[in-house]
Amino acid sequence: MMSVQVIVEGSMNSSNSYFSSSWRRSFTGGFILDMGVHFIAGLRMLVGCEVVSVSAMTSHVDLILPPPDNLSSVFHLENGCSGVFVMVVSSRSPKILWRVVGTNGTLQIERGFQGQHGYL
């Protein structure tokens, strides 16, 4: 592995069944923390090692959602590989991209490819 990218564009809005859940709206971290923990667990499973350091910036753009609602980060894995994790909670259409670049090629998994449901 040389590089890892995880890009998540969630569509949290009033039509989403999780939107009105009071406990998700009342703690620090909001939907970024609630949703992000699952994607970080998936990252750890996909790469087979632990995250040893992270640097991130957050912002609050969609004022209907609890802050933060945007996260951009870089991380370093225990195997020496580095990567990026980007999460936007209030995208117009949900998309997820997992990309691992290695010395023998690249593995890329996409959900929500070109506005369609399913995986590529």
N, C-alpha and C positions, 0 to 999 in steps of 0.2 A: 504494500500500500504506500502511495506517495501523497495522496490528498483525499479528503472526504468532504462532501457538501450535502447538507440537509436543508432544504428550503420548503417551508410550510406556509401556505396561504389558506387560512381558515376563513369560513364565512359565518362568523357569529353575528347574528342580527335578531330582531324580534320574532322572526318566523322560525328560528332554530329552537328546538324543544329545551335545550340547555340554557338559553338566554335568561329565562325568568327564575332560574334556580337561585334562591336568595343566598345560600352559602357560597356559591361561586362569585357572587358580586360583593361579598362583605369581608373578604380577607385581602391582605396585601399580596399583590401579584396577579390577582384576577384570573382571567382566562388564559393569559400567557403561562402562568404557573400550572394551572389545572390541566391544560392541554399539553404544554411543553414537557412535563414529566414523562408522558407516554412516548414522545418522540425521542427523548434522550435515552430511555430504556431500550427503544428499538435500535438506536445508534450503537449502544454498547453491545447489544446482541449481534448486530450486523458485523461490526469490526472485531469482536472477540476480545476486547480489552477495555480498560477503564480510562476515563477522562481524568487527566492530572492537573490541568489548569485551564481557566476560561477568562476571557476578557470580553465585556459586552457593553453595548449602549442600548438604552431603551427610549421610547418616546410614547406620547399619548396624543393620538390624532383624532380618533372617533370618540367624542365626549359622551356618547351614550353608553360606552363600555367603561368598566373600571380600569384604572391605569395599572401597568402600562399595556398598550395594545400592539406595540411593535418592538421587536428585539433583533439586534444584529450582533453576532458574536463570532469570535475566533476561539478555537480550543486546541489543546495539545493532548495527544494520547500517550499512554505509558509505553507504547512501542515506538515512539519517536515521530509518528505521523501527526500532521496538523490538519485542521479543517475549519469549515465555517458552518454555522447554524443560524438560519434566518427564519423568523416567524412573524407573520402578519396575521392578526386575529380577524380583521374585518375586511377581507378581500371580497370582491364582487362574486367570484366563483372559486370554489375550493380546488387547490392543487397541492400535490406533494411530490417532491423530487428527492430521491436518494441517489447519490453519485459517488462511486469509489474509483479513483484513478490509481492504477497500479503499473508496475513495470511491464506486465504482460498484457495490458489492455485496460478497458474501462467497463465497469458495470453501472448501468443507469436504470433505475426503476421510477416510473412516473405514474401518478394517479391523477386523473382529471386532465388527461392529455388533449389539447386543442378543444377544450370545453366538453369533452365526452366523459361519461362515467367509465370506470374500469381502469385497468392497468396496462402499461406498455413496457 
